[in-house]
Every structure is written in structure tokens, then in C-alpha cells.
Amino acid sequence: MADPKNYSSLTREELLKAIVENPNEATIFIDTQGIIRLINYEYADFLGYKPEELINRPILEVVPQTRLLEVLKTGKPHFGDIWTIRGHQLAVTRLPILKDGQIIGVLGRSMFKDELSLAMEFAKKIKQLEKELASYRAELDQQRRAKYVVGDIIGHSDKMLRLKQKVHKVAQTSSTVLITGESGTGKELFAHAIHNASPRKNRAFVRVNCTSIPTELLESELFGYEEGAFTGARRGGKLGKFELAQGGTIFLDEIGDMNKSMQAKLLRVLQEKEIERIGGTGPVLVDVRVIAATNRNLEEMIMAQQFREDLYYRLNVVMLHIPPLRERKTDIPELAAHLIEKLNRRLRAAVNGLAKEALNLFLQYDWPGNVRELENFLEQAINLSEQDILYPHDFPVLEKRLQKQLAGNPGGRAVRPLQEVVREAETRAILNALAATNHNKKEAARLLGVHRSVLYRKMVKMD
Ligand SMILES: Nc1ncnc2c1ncn2[C@@H]1O[C@H](COP(=O)(O)OP(=O)(O)OP(=O)(O)O)[C@@H](O)[C@H]1O
């Protein structure tokens, strides 16, 4: 080696060698076959070898738990990875090395002197922060997007068509919307669709499930907090969902489950259009459209003094009531076909549809769990069935529930007025014809041997 005082005369090779042999670092290079092509004295010594004993040996033989091969595979570097080997913690950087755009190997460099714990602590912290950041980003991305549009709402019953028209209309305003309906009727789907049909569609859509967040946390979730607002408050504070939804829409799901003190705070936000962060020094103006949903009867809750009447009127500027599935059975064939397609994709199945008898079963059942229940039954059946058409025996639980339903309904089996029986048979025939023709009303009327106008009239009555 050259005289250190004369270091400026070092050749490039001598410099590179000095860098590689730097005793503070373990350095290794593997080629695309995973063969060790270069290893410095420090690292070889640490592994209990001399460098020349390791050159040209597969890395896996020497360090079976190596992560260098991952970098070889993905081409993605690792920075500051904390790695434990032989009881020592190392802060490792692994870099793919390219030549003419092609990966020719991976360089691994580790600081392994234990006294470098400061550097390792630092690397550990960065890693932790990176992890947190990635999970918050993913959460935000997930929460801030509205997934569905009006076209995703399946159903051509009069009730559904009217609701879809209403969605387009209310989407043009910023008015607060209250969506009511039994569980599983599609309230969330409608909330997404309103946002996506509105001028706010390119801004955030933030969903808050008021039930799943404990009461004491809901306030900080909705309004955020300033640094040091309370013990355990995160450094730098936290933005609340209202601020995250700035310019967009906030969807307050299960609003009926919000406690009364939060109801009062929410009322203030709706009145003043501003929020106050916990520990904050002043109000923050928010431009957010509010859509709330509930499957509870808020009017009854008001009478029982569980829901504030003034908040109810603030929320209920536009009301969207999604009828239960049993009140729009004409949607069932189309919904079933849509859900089978959706489930086929998710479960990698290839079910073609429902046998007529299965559809008949569906049309008789009352669907207390609405579209979600329909989806669940189809999912179970698709999972268990070995044929490409689903038959009644693929829905054993549904068959049982239907029997119970009929037994519980005295009119179900006993002698009933002729008019009622005829009407029911007529409804079933119409639904079958619609299912058979993929909802083509003209074609369905032809199959039924009636004029189109007669079919339309009967369908309106059915709804
Ligand atoms: N008209 C529809 N078209 C297509 N899919 C629907 C329709 N209605 C509901 N679904 C599907 O049914 C499931 C339940 O819908 P959603 O979660 O919107 O119901 P919800 O009324 O918000 O229920 P909950 O009150 O229990 O929260 C979802 O998978 C949704 O995509």
C-alpha cells in the first residue's frame, strides 16, 4: 500500500481495495448465480473463514439465511435492514449492481461493530417509521377512495330506478344525505355512488364506521388532535377524518350508534362547517359533504331520547331509503347473476347460473339479511357445488330457513284467498320470464303471451 502521507498518488485499484477492506464494514458481492465473488477480510473473519476460502462458494452454503438473493430476484435494494447473525445485529444495505442496464450481482454492506449501536438505532427507527408510513398510506388510499359508481348498483325494479335517478340529482348538490335501510341493502354502495356522481368525485371519500370506533376515540378520529393534546398523543398531532375529507365526502356509517355527546359535537360541525381539533387553538373550516347511514329507526330513537332531533333534521336534508330486498324481488334474478359473476372472479370459480328451481326458492324467501345474505348464500353454494349450475340442494340452509319462514307465516301453507295465490303465481311467472330473458321486457312479454303494456302494469303493481 502507498505511503498514507502520499495518499493522493493511490491508484484507483488501491483506493477501491482500501474501501472494500475498511474494517468498520462487512462487504460481500455475489454474482447472478449467488456465488461469492468478493468478500472482505472483516466479514470472512466474522464468519470464521479467510476470504480466499469463501471466494467462488455459493452464498447459501455459507450464510443460509442470506437476503442477498431476494435483491437479485427483485432488483430492489434494501436500506438499513436490521439483521441478526451469530448473535450480532447488523445494519445492512443490499444493492443490486448493474452493468449496461443488466443486473450483474448484489453488493451487501453491513456495519457490524456493536459499538455502532447508534447507527443501528437510527436505522431501526427509520425502518419503523417507513413501516408506519406505508401502513398509513395504504390505509388512507383505501379509505379515501370511493369504489363504486351508480352503474355498480344492480337492479331495475321501479324502486331501484327511482333511487338511482335520485342519486344523480342529489349528487349535484352538497346537501347532507341520510341513507336508511335494513342491514345489507346496499347503503354503503349508494354512498360511494353519490360521491362518484358528484363534482367532488376526484377528491377524498372517507368512511367512518361510528360503531367500530370506541366512543372515547371517535372524537379524535373525526376531528384530529394537536401535538401534546393528551398523554399518548402522537408527535406532530393527527389529522381527523373531516380534514382528510377536505373538499370531498365523509361517510358516517352506523350513525345511529353514535353516543349523545358526539351527536352534539357533530351537530356543531354541520351548523358551523368548522371543526375543532382536540387541544387545538381555534376552529378549522371544512368543506366536506356529509353522507350518513343507519339501519336503525332514528325516529323511534328520538322518541326514546337516544338520538337528537335537531341532528336528525340536519342530517335528513335529503333522505334515501333503500327498500329491503323482499320488496323488490324483481331485482333478484339480475342481482344473483351479477353476484355469481363477482364471486366467480373472487373464488376463481366458473359457475354459470341458477337452475330455475333455485331461483324459485330465492323468490319465495324473505331475505332478512338482504343483498348481503344473498351474496353469502351464493358464496357458500359456489364453494361447495361441483356443477356449473346451482340447484336448490346447493342451498340447504336457505331451504331450511324458508321452511321455517313458511311455518311461521300461517298464510304460507294454509288455504289462502284465491286472489292472493293467483297474484303470487303471476309474480313468480313474471320473474321467471324476466330471468330467462335477461330482463328484456319485450321478450319476457312474448314468452308470457301478454302484451308489453300488460307486463309493465303488472310489474309496477309487483313493486
Ligand atoms: N344493488 C346492489 N347491487 C350490487 N351489489 C349490491 C347491491 N346492494 C348491495 N350489494 C352488495 O351487498 C353487500 C352489502 O352492501 P352494503 O355494505 O352496501 O350494505 P349496507 O346497507 O351498507 O349494510 P350495513 O347496514 O350492514 O352496513 C355488498 O357486498 C354490496 O356490494
The ligand as a Gaussian input file, in Angstrom:
#p B3LYP/6-31G(d) Opt

LIG

0 1
 N      -77.955000      -3.157000      -5.601000
 C      -76.798000      -3.813000      -5.410000
 N      -76.063000      -4.175000      -6.457000
 C      -74.913000      -4.865000      -6.291000
 N      -74.415000      -5.224000      -5.105000
 C      -75.109000      -4.877000      -4.018000
 C      -76.325000      -4.151000      -4.106000
 N      -76.775000      -3.918000      -2.871000
 C      -75.886000      -4.466000      -2.035000
 N      -74.876000      -5.050000      -2.711000
 C      -73.730000      -5.768000      -2.130000
 O      -74.182000      -6.340000      -0.903000
 C      -73.235000      -6.182000       0.142000
 C      -73.822000      -5.335000       1.262000
 O      -73.986000      -3.981000       0.815000
 P      -73.649000      -2.713000       1.726000
 O      -72.454000      -2.983000       2.595000
 O      -73.599000      -1.525000       0.860000
 O      -74.946000      -2.728000       2.650000
 P      -75.306000      -1.782000       3.865000
 O      -76.733000      -1.460000       3.709000
 O      -74.340000      -0.650000       3.969000
 O      -75.142000      -2.796000       5.078000
 P      -74.946000      -2.479000       6.647000
 O      -76.120000      -1.679000       7.118000
 O      -74.920000      -3.844000       7.262000
 O      -73.637000      -1.757000       6.775000
 C      -72.023000      -5.555000      -0.514000
 O      -71.132000      -6.566000      -0.913000
 C      -72.586000      -4.836000      -1.715000
 O      -71.625000      -4.692000      -2.723000

